[in-house]
Amino acid sequence: MAMTDQQKYAALNRALSQFWFVGSYTDRDRLIAAISRDLGLPAAARRRKTAAEWGKRVNWQPKKAAELSPATHEEILAHNSLDQAQWES
């Protein structure tokens, strides 16, 4: 709380620069393929926690970003500006 957003951004970038791989969950197949042989694992992971599986457990449907109202989308971005800046960089 005592750090500015710029200080938080810089600190997180320093920490992440020490990681071999930083990416989106959508990069999971590429990551697994890159390290699977070293770990003695299959090159592809079984899909778990998918939207279809989740839908069987709850009686509501998750919304996709495109389904959000413009106001809700803007509110999420406004409350997560540091996360968004980190993701974009």
Summary of the structure (lengths in Angstrom):
residues: 89
radius of gyration: 17.7
end to end distance: 22.4
largest distance: 47.2
contacts: 143
relative contact order: 0.11
helix: 62%
strand: 0%
